């Protein structure tokens, strides 16, 4: 093994401490000496690039990078156009949203009193709704009205037995739970 020679040079104590701390905080360096040796090797290999040479990157590599970025930009524009076209197609061919009757009409269609309560489907028929999506929206609206106003009441039944709530009906083990709505008298 060749004999290693020592090279000594002088730096301020503060500079030495900065380099030493850097070497200690970065696991790729074994010591301050290792950091200095690698820095010299990198400088000599032109890894950092010579001063004023643009960091050692040749113009051919820059041209390749510019071409690659332009290709990516072109693909991105194509994807954006496809998304725009798909969005436009989705909105132009979509069926109009289900519209339920106004609140006043719904309230007028509700039977008066608990004894006359009806399911949401039966109320939909009373209102002339023959679209399943609109009937479902009506059921949601009846739930909302029952929660918001004292004008609408609801009966929950599990296999014909009255329950105080949906949870109680489900806890009773009934396979069929029915909600019926009515207008409070």
C-alpha positions as CSV (number, residue, x, y, z in Angstrom):
1,X,0.0,0.0,0.0
2,X,1.4,3.4,-1.0
3,X,2.4,5.7,1.8
4,X,0.0,8.6,2.3
5,X,1.4,12.1,2.6
6,X,0.0,14.8,4.8
7,X,-1.0,18.1,3.3
8,X,-1.5,20.9,5.8
9,X,-3.2,24.2,5.1
10,X,-4.4,27.0,7.3
11,X,-8.0,28.2,7.8
12,X,-9.7,30.3,10.4
13,X,-11.0,28.3,13.4
14,X,-14.6,29.4,12.6
15,X,-14.2,28.0,9.1
16,X,-12.8,24.7,10.4
17,X,-15.7,24.4,12.8
18,X,-18.3,25.0,10.0
19,X,-16.6,22.3,7.9
20,X,-16.3,19.9,10.8
21,X,-19.9,20.4,11.8
22,X,-21.0,19.9,8.2
23,X,-19.0,16.6,8.0
24,X,-20.5,15.4,11.3
25,X,-24.1,16.2,10.2
26,X,-23.9,14.5,6.8
27,X,-23.4,10.7,6.9
28,X,-21.7,10.5,3.5
29,X,-18.5,12.0,5.1
30,X,-16.4,10.0,7.6
31,X,-14.5,13.0,8.9
32,X,-13.5,16.6,8.1
33,X,-10.5,15.2,6.2
34,X,-12.8,13.0,4.1
35,X,-15.0,16.1,3.3
36,X,-12.0,18.1,2.1
37,X,-10.6,15.2,0.0
38,X,-13.9,14.7,-1.7
39,X,-14.3,18.4,-2.4
40,X,-10.9,18.4,-4.1
41,X,-11.7,15.3,-6.1
42,X,-15.0,16.8,-7.2
43,X,-13.4,20.1,-8.2
44,X,-10.8,18.3,-10.2
45,X,-13.3,16.1,-12.0
46,X,-15.2,19.3,-13.1
47,X,-18.3,17.9,-11.3
48,X,-19.2,21.4,-10.1
49,X,-18.3,23.0,-13.4
50,X,-15.6,25.6,-14.1
51,X,-16.4,29.2,-13.3
52,X,-18.3,30.9,-16.1
53,X,-19.0,27.7,-18.0
54,X,-22.6,27.2,-16.9
55,X,-21.9,24.5,-14.5
56,X,-20.4,22.1,-17.0
57,X,-23.6,21.3,-18.8
58,X,-23.2,21.3,-22.6
59,X,-25.7,23.0,-24.9
60,X,-26.6,19.7,-26.5
61,X,-28.0,18.4,-23.2
62,X,-29.9,21.7,-22.7
63,X,-31.5,21.2,-26.1
64,X,-32.6,17.7,-25.2
65,X,-34.1,19.0,-22.0
66,X,-36.0,21.7,-23.9
67,X,-37.3,19.2,-26.4
68,X,-38.5,16.9,-23.6
69,X,-40.2,19.7,-21.8
70,X,-42.0,20.8,-25.0
71,X,-43.2,17.2,-25.6
72,X,-44.6,17.1,-22.0
73,X,-46.3,20.5,-22.5
74,X,-47.9,19.2,-25.8
75,X,-49.2,16.0,-24.0
76,X,-50.5,18.1,-21.1
77,X,-52.4,20.4,-23.6
78,X,-53.9,17.3,-25.2
79,X,-55.0,15.9,-21.8
80,X,-56.5,19.2,-20.9
81,X,-58.4,19.3,-24.2
82,X,-59.7,15.7,-23.7
83,X,-60.9,16.6,-20.2
84,X,-62.6,19.7,-21.5
85,X,-64.3,17.7,-24.3
86,X,-65.4,15.0,-21.8
87,X,-66.8,17.5,-19.4
88,X,-68.7,19.3,-22.1
89,X,-70.1,16.0,-23.4
90,X,-71.2,15.0,-19.9
91,X,-73.1,18.2,-19.4
92,X,-74.6,18.4,-22.8
93,X,-76.0,14.8,-22.8
94,X,-77.0,14.6,-19.1
95,X,-80.7,14.4,-18.4
96,X,-82.1,17.3,-16.5
97,X,-82.1,17.0,-12.8
98,X,-85.2,15.6,-11.1
99,X,-87.4,18.4,-10.0
100,X,-89.8,17.9,-7.1
101,X,-92.9,20.0,-6.7
102,X,-92.7,23.1,-4.5
103,X,-93.1,22.8,-0.7
104,X,-96.7,24.1,-0.8
105,X,-97.8,21.4,-3.3
106,X,-96.1,18.7,-1.2
107,X,-97.8,19.9,1.9
108,X,-101.2,20.0,0.1
109,X,-100.8,16.4,-1.1
110,X,-100.1,15.0,2.4
111,X,-103.1,13.3,4.1
112,X,-104.3,14.8,7.3
113,X,-103.8,12.9,10.5
114,X,-101.8,9.8,11.6
115,X,-104.5,7.4,10.6
116,X,-104.3,8.5,7.0
117,X,-100.5,8.5,6.7
118,X,-99.0,7.5,3.3
119,X,-95.7,6.2,2.1
120,X,-93.5,8.6,0.0
121,X,-94.3,6.5,-3.1
122,X,-98.0,6.9,-2.6
123,X,-97.6,10.6,-2.1
124,X,-95.5,10.7,-5.3
125,X,-98.4,9.1,-7.2
126,X,-100.8,11.7,-5.7
127,X,-98.5,14.4,-7.0
128,X,-98.4,12.8,-10.5
129,X,-94.7,11.8,-10.2
130,X,-93.9,8.8,-12.4
131,X,-90.1,9.1,-12.5
132,X,-88.3,6.9,-9.9
133,X,-85.5,9.5,-9.4
134,X,-88.0,12.2,-8.7
135,X,-89.9,10.0,-6.3
136,X,-86.7,9.3,-4.4
137,X,-86.0,13.0,-4.3
138,X,-89.5,13.5,-2.9
139,X,-88.8,11.0,-0.2
140,X,-85.7,12.9,0.8
141,X,-87.7,16.2,0.8
142,X,-90.3,14.6,3.0
143,X,-87.6,13.6,5.5
144,X,-86.2,17.1,5.4
145,X,-89.7,18.7,5.9
146,X,-90.5,16.4,8.8
147,X,-87.3,17.5,10.5
148,X,-87.7,21.2,9.8
149,X,-91.4,21.8,10.4
150,X,-94.0,20.6,12.8
151,X,-96.5,20.6,9.9
152,X,-95.2,17.2,8.7
153,X,-95.4,14.0,10.8
154,X,-93.9,10.6,10.2
155,X,-94.8,7.1,11.4
156,X,-92.1,4.4,11.3
157,X,-93.3,0.8,11.3
158,X,-91.4,-2.4,11.5
159,X,-93.6,-5.3,10.0
160,X,-96.7,-3.4,11.0
161,X,-95.6,-2.5,14.5
162,X,-95.2,1.2,15.3
163,X,-91.8,2.4,16.3
164,X,-90.6,5.7,17.7
165,X,-87.6,5.9,15.2
166,X,-85.9,4.2,12.4
167,X,-83.3,2.9,14.8
168,X,-85.9,1.4,17.0
169,X,-87.6,-0.3,14.1
170,X,-84.3,-1.7,12.9
171,X,-83.4,-2.8,16.5
172,X,-86.7,-4.7,16.7
173,X,-85.3,-7.1,14.1
174,X,-88.0,-6.4,11.5
175,X,-87.0,-7.2,8.0
176,X,-89.3,-4.5,6.6
177,X,-89.3,-1.0,7.8
178,X,-91.9,1.5,6.4
179,X,-92.1,5.2,6.8
180,X,-95.5,6.9,6.3
181,X,-96.0,10.7,6.3
182,X,-99.0,12.8,7.1
183,X,-99.9,16.4,7.8
184,X,-100.3,17.4,11.4
185,X,-103.8,18.6,12.2
